[in-house]
Amino acid sequence: MQQSGKLKVSIKNNQNSVKIPSGIRLLIRRCCHAVLISEGFTEDAEVSVSFVSNQEIRNLNKAYRNKDSVTDVLSFPLTGEDGTREIDTETGNVLLGDVVISIETAVKQANIYGHSLSREIGFLTVHSMLHLLGYDHEKSPLDERIMREKEEAVLEKLGISRELTYINNGEEQA
């Protein structure tokens, strides 16, 4: 297995409507790390992940994407216009950017899709990490397919792929 650099993941809970289940912070760290390994990213890096309310993600979506609607996750890559990455001058770490997850929407989508909240948050984290690394599913159908395949490959390695996780009679299965 390819070795990646050190990864610092800062996780903040900036909402109070949904209790963050135990184990979610570790899952997020595992997902971020797995994406970097799968992409061959070997530099030391930092990423920030925040949980927000539907109202807050709607405000961010409107301010930064001109879309006045709730969404599940937003990615804010820290790259210059020339594609260069920002470096923390104190640590030397590559600053990948920020991931913002609406926990309310994650709970709703987990219920709609019939899988665990852990699987949904894992998916949203992997999805957003790929955006931070430059992937964009909105460019073309091919880009969307490439990104989806990468997401599922990482989730499968983590044991939380679509085929491996589902809800059965209220019990989480893995």
N, C-alpha and C positions, 0 to 999 in steps of 0.2 A: 504494500500500500504506500502511495506517495506521501511524503511528509510535507506538511504545510508549516508556515511560520507560526509564531505565537499570535493568538487572537484575543483581543480584549472586547468583550461584549457588555455594554452598559444597558441595563434593562430598567425602565421606569414605568410605574403604574400611575398614569395621570388621569384616572377616572375612578369613580366610586360606585358605579351601578352594578358591576359584576365582580365577584370575588375571583381572583386569579387562583386557579387550582394548583395544589402542590405539584412539583415536578415540571411545570411549564417553563420555568426559567432555565432549568437544565436542558430541556428539549430544545429551546431556542438556541442555546449555545451549541448543542450538538448539530442542529440544522445549519447554522452559520458555518461551523467548522467543516461539515461534510460538503457544502457547496464549494468552499475554497479548495478542498482536496480534489474534488471532482473536476475543478477547472484548472488544476495545476498551479494555483496561486501560492507562492512560497514565501512571500514577504510577510513580515510582522504587520498586523493590521488592527484597526479598531472599527467597530460599528456600534451604533446606538439603536435600541429598539424601545419604542414607547407604546403603551396601551392607552387609548383615548376613548372618549364617548362618541356616539354617532354624531352628535352636534359638533364636536371638535373636528372630527375628520371631514365633515361636510364643510366647515369653515375653511380648513386647509385645502380641500379639493377646489373650492370656489376661488380662493386666493391664488393658488399656484397652478391650477389647470383650467380655470375659468369654467368649471363644471359645478353647478349648484345642486349637488346631490350627495347622498351618503355613499361611501364606497367601503370595501373591506380593508384595503391596505394601500398605503402610499409609500413610494420610495424616493428618497432625495439623495442622489449620488453626489459626492463631492469631487467633481472633476472640472477642470478648467475647460474653456471653450476649445482649446487645442487638444483636449483629451488627456492632459496630464493630471495626475492624481495629487491631492493635497497631502503633505507630510507634516506630522506633528513634530515641530522643531525640538521639543524636549525629549521625546521618546524615539523619534525616527520612524514611528509607525505610519503606515499608509492609512489615511482616514477615508474609509469607504463611503460613509454617509449614514443617513438615518432611515429607519424603517418605522412606520407608524401604523399600528393595527387597531381597528375598531373592534374591541372585544365584544360589544353588543352584536355587531354584524357577524363576527366569527361564531358566536353561540347560535345565532339564527341559521347561518349556513350549515353548520354541523347538523342541526336538526333537519333541515331541508334535504341534505344529501345523505342522511342516515349514517353518519359516521361520528366518531368521537370528537370532542373539542380539541383534544391533543392532536389528532390528525389534521384538523382544520388549521390550527395555529402553526403546525409543522409545515403544511403546504404554503400558507401565507408567508412564512419566514423564508422558505426556500425560494419561492416566487420572487419575493422582494430582493433577496440577496443576488439573484441572477440579474435583476434590474440594476442593482448597484454595480455589477460587473460589466454592464453595457448591453445586456440583452433587452430587446423590445418586441413583445408579441404584437404590438399594434402597427408595426411597419408593413408586414405582409403575411399572408397565410403560411408561407414557408417559415418565416421567423417565429410565428406562433407555434407551429408544429415542433420546431427545434427546441423552443423553450419548454413546451409541455413534456417532450421526451426527456430533457435534462431534469426537469422537476421530478418526474416519476422515477427516474433512475436513482436520484439522490434519496427520495423518500423510501424506495425499495431497500436501499442499502441500510437505511435507518430502521427498517421494519415497520414503516407506517405508510406503505403504498396503498393505493385505492383497493387493490385486490386483497390486501392483508388486514385491513381494518374496517370494521363495520359494527353497527349496534344491533344487538339481538335481545329482545325482551328487556330493554333497559340496562343490560350489562355490556360493558365495553369488552370487545374481543380483539385479540391481537394474534 
